[in-house]
Amino acid sequence: MTATLTPPRTGKPRPVSPLRAELRRGLGLWTGAAVLVVVLVTMYGKGGWQGRWADTTNLLHVAAGVFCVPLALAAGCRQGGRDGRRGTAELWESVPRPPLRRLLVAVAPSALWPAAGLLLAAAVCLLSTWPYVSAGRPFLELLAADAATLAASGALGHVTGRLVRWRLAAPLLGIVGYVVLVFSAYAENATRWLGPAGEHAAHWDRPVWWYAPASVAWTAGFALAALLAHGLRPARLRTLALIPLAVAVAAASPILRLPQDEGPWRPDPALARPVCDDGVPQVCVTALDAKLLPQVSAALAPLNARLKGLPSAPVRWVTGPHGATRPGDVELPDPWEDSVRGRLTRPDLYRNAAVTWLFSDTCETGALAGPAAERASLVHLAVTEWLAPTPEDYGPATTGAQPYIGRLRAKSPAEQSAYLTRYLAADTCDPDEVPVP
């Protein structure tokens, strides 16, 4: 049997590209992993954001802006000062590649890995929110703008590290960045929307279409200007850095003209659209909470059974940004506040809150006074407890109202309906008009 010999390979090994080599070493990969962990830990610690895209996007935006931007600045600065610490800066100057090309390759890990870490964390959070959302969409354009901000922060930190050869430059840059971001997030002017940590909590809003591209142009243009100013040779070419700087200033201009409170957010009628059941009284929530409607209806069913057919009873229970808009409408508490992952956690507590809102008339100062005021307060409490008892682990003591509660429970159904009709028709701000059971 004759053995076949395989001739040795004589081809040269495939060279590794400088960009791939840079992406595999240094702090870039670890910075991306740190961004991923920071965002996921922040989201896990906060909780309550799985159910509405606005909450998920807003918390991701704040986590990226407040915590990850300073991290990217500090890590980029540390990475940028690598050659200065090693004493190899002059050696790199002798390499035949253009200085700007070398700079862009060196900056790539500081810019790309933090952005990749944020996008991966955002994908995990969006996928975990998706099963519980009823309407709307995630604001992917804002998440892309946040990723661009992280990349720009890493690039700016890298350039700073090349210019400032001091070991404490990286941590100090991160601390300064954190302080500036926190103060800008709470600024009482439009600059809060220029920074990457401006918070917005309205659930029925959407951002204007141009805000995300303008934010990308602002942060990326500023970072690109710094890279061109530092990496272009000869010095006369550095005037080209004015082009991206002008783009950044132009993009910042409309952002600075935004309203202080609303910023780039505008109401979305599709999200605020009422979705109602066929009960009596009718229960209506917004399209944003359509998946919660069956649970809200079930929670209010015992209460609706007592109110059905009464002359002064509510016609509709409504919730949302527009509130009560028709005669007979009564506002409901936001069911999202009492839900976790698409489930109404405490139906009894929600029903009690609905009754409290039903009887929460806004009275003038001093109206609830006089000898009958205390009795009226106890009657109010008794009616609330009769319609929707407060859970044992929540709410005020009901000892003083127990005699009235006992009288209400002892009445026949017809007598209870007659009393409730008189109570709903009375002026609850006038203690003398409140009927005693």
N, C-alpha and C positions, 0 to 999 in steps of 0.2 A: 504494500500500500504506500503510495507516494504522497507525502505531505505537500500541501500548497502553501508557499510562503507569500504573505502579503507585503508588497513593497512599502517601505516607510514613506509617510507623507512628506513631501518636500515643500508644500505651500506654506507661505508665511501666515502666522496667526492674524485673525481679523483685528485691526486696532480698535480700541474702545474710544468712542467719541469723547471729547473733553466735557461736553454737557452731561453725558451719562455718568462720567466719573465724578463730576461735581455733585450731582444729585444723590449719589450713593454715599458720600462722605460728609463730614462736618456736622453742624448743628441743624441743618435744614430738616432732615427726616425726623429728628427728635422733636423739633419745634412743631412740625405737623402733628405728630403723635400727642404732644402736650396740648395743642389746640383742640384736638378731638376729645381728649379726656376732660379738659376744662369745660367745654360746651356740654358734654353729656352729663357730667356731674352737676353742673348748674341747672340743667333742665330737670334732672331727676330730683334735685333738692327742692326746686320750686313746686313742681306738680300743678295740677289744675289746668294745664294748657291743652290737654287732649280732648278736643271737642269743637274747637273753633280755629280756623286757619289763622285768623288775626292774632290770637293769643300765642300760637306756636311761632309764627313769624316774628312777632314783637319780642318775645323772650329770646329767640335766637339772635335777633338784631342787637339787643342789649348785651347779651353774653359776649358776642363777637366784639362789640365796640368797647365795652368797659374792661373786659379781662383779656381778650385775645390780641387786640391792637397793641397794648403795652408789651405783651409777651413777644409779639413779632418784632416790635422796635428793638427791644433788648437783645433778642437772639440774633437779629440781623446785624446789630452793632457789634456783638461779640464775634460773629462770623466775618464781618468786614475788617476787623482789626487783626485777623489771623496772620496775614503776611507781615504786618508791622511787629507783632510779637515774636515771630520766627526769624525776623531779619532777612526775609526773602523778597521784599518789595523791589529792591533794585535789580534783583535777578529776573523778576518777571518783566521789568521794563526792557530787558534785552531780548525778550522773545519777539520773533518777527511778526506775530499777529498784531492787528491794529489794537490800540488800547481800549477802544469802546467795545470791541468784540470780546476781549478778555474780561472786561468789566461785566458785560451782560451775562457771560457764562458763569462768572463767579457769583453774581447776584441771584441767579436762577434758583438755587436751593432756598435762599432767604425769602424769596417771593412766592414760589410755586407751592412749597410744602405747607405753609400755614393756610393758604387758600384751599388746598386739597383737603386738609384736616377739617376745615369748617364745612366744606361741601359734603364730606362724608358724614359728619355729625348731623348736618341738616337733613340729609337723606334718611338717616335712621329715625329722626324725630318726625319727619313728615309721614313716613310709612307707619309709624306708631299712632299717628293722629288720624290717618285716612279712614279707618273703620268706623269712627265715631262722628264724623262730620256729616251734616245734613245738606249744606249748600255752600256755594262760594268756591274759591280756589286758593291754593297757596300763592303767595306773592314771590314767585321764583325770581322775578327781576330784582327785587330788593335783596334777596339772598345772593344773587350774582354780584350786585353792587357791594355787598359786605365782603364777599370773597376778593373783589378787586381792591377794596380798602385794605384788607390784610396783606395782599401782595404788595401794594404800594408802601405800606408801613414797613414790611421787611426790607424793601429796596431802600427806603430812606434811612432805616437803621444801618444798613450795610454801608452806604456812602458815609454816614456819620462815623462809623467805626474806622473807615479808611482815613478820614480826616483828623479824628481825635484819637491819638494813640495813648490812651489812659485806661488802666485796667478797670476803673470804676465808672467808665463812661457808659457801659451797657446797663448796669442796674440803675444808674441815675437817669438815663434816658427813659427806661421803663417806668420809673416812679413819676417823672415829670409828665410823661404821656398819660399816665393814669389820672393824675390830678387835673390836667387840662381837660381830659375827656369828661370827667365827672362834673366839673364846673360848667362845661359847655352844654352838657345834657340838661342842666337845670337853669340855663340862662333864660332871662325874661325878654328875649328878642329872637329874631329869626336865625341867629347863629346856631341855635340848638339843632336846627335841621341841616346845617352844614357839616356838623360833626357826625361821627359814625355811631353815636350812642343816644340819639334823640328818641324818646319813648312816646308811643301813642297807643291808647288803650280802648278806643272806640271800636266796637265789634262790627258795626254795620257800615264801615267806611272802606274805601279803596284808595290807593295812591294815584295821583295824576300820572298820565302815561310817561311824561318826560322826566319825572323825578329821578328814577333809577339811572337812565343814561347820563343825566347831568351830574349825578353823584360819582359815577364812574369817571367821567371826563374831568371832574374836579380833582379827585384823589390820584388817578392814574396820570393826569397831565402834570400835576405837581411833582410826582415821583420821577416821571420821564425827564422833566426839565432838570432835576438834580442829577440824574444819570448822565445826560448829555453834557451838562456843565462840568462834570468831573471827568468824563471819559473821552471827550473829543480832543484830538490833537491835529494840528497846532491850535494855539489859543484863539486865533481869529475865528475858528469854526464854532467856538462855544456860544457865539451869538445865536446859533440855531436853537439853543435851549429856550430862547424867548418864544418860540412858536408853541410848544406844548404848555408853556407857562401862560401864554395869552389864552389858549383854549381853556385852561383851568380857571382863569379869572372870569372868562365869559360864561362858563358853566355855573360858577358860583353866584353870578349876578341874579338870575331869576330865583335861585334858592333863597337868597337874602331878602327878596321882596315878598316871600310867602307870609301869610298871617302868623302871628306869634303862636296862637293856641292850636289852630287846626293844621297849620303847616301844609304839607302836600296832600292831606287826606280830604276826601270828599264823600258825602253820603252815597251809598249804593242802594237804590230803590229795590233791586231784586233781592237783596239780603233782608231788607226790612219788610218785605211783603208779608201780610198776615196769612197764616195757615190755620184753619178752624176745624173743629169737630162738628158733629150734628146734635150735640146735647143741648139741654135747656137748664140753666143758662149756657150759652155757647162759650167754649174755651178756645182762645186764639193765641197762638205764639207766632213768632216770625219764622220765615223760611230757614233762617239760620239754625233754629232749634226744632225743626219739623220732626226729627226722630224722637224728641222728648214729648211730643204732643200726647201720644197714648198714655204715657206715665203721668203727665200733668192732669189729664182728664180723669184718670183713675184716682189720683190723689184728691181731686176736688169732688168726686162723685158723691160721697156722704153729705158734703156741704150743699151741693146742688139739689140733692133730694129734698132738703129742708126748704130751700129757697124757691123751688119750682112752683110757678103759678102765683106767687105773691105779687101784689100790685107794685110795690116799691123795690122789688128784687132787681139785681143786675140783669141786663139783657145779654151782655158779653163780658167775659173776663179777657182782658187784652194785656199783652206785654210787648215791649219793644221801644224803639227810640221815639215813636210818635205818641204813645200813650193813648188815653181815651179820646176818641175823636167823634163819637156819636152819642146821642142821648141814651142813657142806660149803660154806657161802658164803664167798667171799673178796672183800674190797673191791677196787674198781678206782679208779684216779685219776679225777678229774672230767674227762670228755672235753672239756668247754667250755674248760678251761684250755689245751688244745692245739689249739683250733679257731679259725678266723677265717671269719666270714660263712657259717656252716653247713658248713665243710669242715675235716676233720681234717688239719692241715698236715703233721704229722710222724708217720705211722703207725709207723715204726720206733722213734722215740723213745717213743711211747706204749706200744708193746709192751714195750720195755725197762723202762719205769716200772711196768707191770703185774707183770712178773716180780720186780722189786725189792720191790714191795708184798707179793707172794706169800710171799717169804722173809724179810720184815722182822718177825721175832718180837721181842717186847719182853722183853729179858733183864734179870735183876736185876743190880745193880751188882756188878762183879767176877766175873760168871759166865764171861765170855769171857777167861779167864786161864789161865796154865799153859804148858807146853812145846808143846802141840798147838794153841794159840790161833792162831798165825800161819798154820799149815798149814790150819786150818779156815777162816780168812778167805779164803785163796787158793782153797780148794775152793768156797766160796760164790760168789766172783767168777767162777770157771771155769764153774760151773753156770749162772749168770745169762748169761754171755757165750755159752754154748753154746745156750741156749734162745732168747735174744733179744739178739743182738750190739749192743753200744753203738755208736751212730753215731760216725764218726771225729772229728767236731767237738764231741764231748760226752763227758763221763764220765771216770772215773779211768783211769790207765795199767794195762794188763793184762799187762805183761811177766812178772811173777812167776807169773801163773796160766796162761801159755801151755802149759807141759808137761801140766797137767791138762786143758786145753781140747783139746790134741792127742789125749790118750788117749780122751776122750769121743767125739770125731769118728771115731776109728779103730774104735770098737766096732761090732758089727752092730746092726741095729734091735732085735733081741731082747735083746741085752746092754745097750743103752742104756735100754730100758724097765725091765729088772730093776734097773739101778743107780738110775734115777730113782725107782722104787718104794721102794728102801731109803732114799734121800735124803729123800723126802717124809715117811717114817715116823719119821725120826730126830729127836732133840731137838737142834735147831740151836744152842741156847744152851749145850750141853755139847760142847766141842771134841772130846772123846774119842769121842763118838757119831757125829760127822760122817763118813760113809763116804768113803774115798779112791777115786777112779776107778781 
